[in-house]
Amino acid sequence: MRRTGKLDYLELAATGGTLDSVKAFYSAAFSWSFTDYGPTYSAFDEGIEGGFQSDAKEASGRPLPVLYSEHLEKTLAAVENAGGAIVRPIFEFPGGRRFHFRDPAGNELAVWGP
C-alpha cells in the first residue's frame, strides 16, 4: 500500500552499457521481466518496483530511492523545512509528477505522486 514518506521505487542508471544489455543481464541472471517506457527507460517489479534509466542526462549514476507522497507540494515544503535541498523542482513524467532533493548527508532522493 502506498503511503506518504514510504520507499516506493528504486531507479538505477543504465548508462554504462545499453539498456538492452542491462535487461538481458537481469533476465538471464534473475529471470526479471521488464516494461519499456520509451527507448531510454525500462521498469521492473521484482520485490520492489524500479527501473533503469539509460539517458545520461536523466540518470544520476547512483541508485535513486524514490519515496511516495499523496500531496507532493506539501511534501516538498516539508523537505525544505527539514533542511533538504531541492535539486530538481516538481516535474511531470509518465505516471505522475516528482521532485528530487538532497538530504543533509548529500544523498539524492526523489518523491513522486499522482
N, C-alpha and C positions, 0 to 999 in steps of 0.2 A: 504494500500500500504506500503510495506516495504521500509524504508529509514534508512540510517546510523544514529545511535545515538538514534533511537526511541525505546521505550519499545515494545517488540515483544512477550515475552513469560514469564510465571511465573512457576518456578519449585518448588515443595513442597516436603518435606520429608514425607515418609510413613513408618518410622522405628519403630514407637510406636505400631503398630499393623500389621496385614498382609495387603498386597496390596489388596487382595480380600475384606477384611472388610472395607477398606477405600473406594474402588469403590462402594461397596454395600451401604455405608452410603450416599455418594453423589448422587447415583442413586435414593435412596429412598427419601431423603430429598429435592432434587432439580431437579430430573429427568435428571441428567447428563448421557452422554454416553461416552465410552472410546474406545481407540485403543491401544492394547497391543503391546509393542516393547520388546519382551523377557520376562523372568519371573520376572524381578525386576523393570520394567518401564511401566507405562500406561499413555497415553496422553489424554487430553480433549480439546474441543474447545467450550467454553461456554461464549462468550463475549470477552474473551482473550484466546489465546491458552496457554496451560500449560501442566504440567504432574506431576505425583507422582513418586518419586524415593524411592524404598524400600531397596536398597543396602546400608547398613550403611557406607561402605567405600566410597560411592559416594555422599551420602546425607550430607549436612552441618547441618541439624537440624533446619535451619531457611529458610524462603522463599528466593528463589534465583531469583531476577529480571534478565531477560536476554534481552539485547539490540541487535539490528541487525547492521551488517556492510557489506557494499558492498565490502570493501577492508580490510580484517581482519588484515594484517600486518601493514597497515597504522594506523588503529585504535589502535592497541596495542602500537605503537610508540607514538601516541597522548596521550594515557592514561598515559604512563610512563613520557612523557614530562610535563604533567599537574600535576604530583606528585602522581599518583596512583601507588600502589604496585602490581605487578603481582604475584598472589599466585598459579596459575596453567597455565603454558605456553600453547600455541596453541596445541590442540589435536583433533583427529578425533572422531566423534560419528556418529551413523546412522542419516543421513540427512545433514551432513556438518562438520564444524570444529568450535571450540570455545576456548576461554581462560577465566580465572577468574581473577578478581582484587579486591583490597580493595580501597575504596575511603578514603579521609582524615578523615572521621568520623568513619571509621572502618567497614563500610558496605561492604559485599561481593556481587559483581555483576558478571555477565558473559556477554560476547559478542560473538555472533555466526554469521557465514556467510557460503555461499555455498563453 
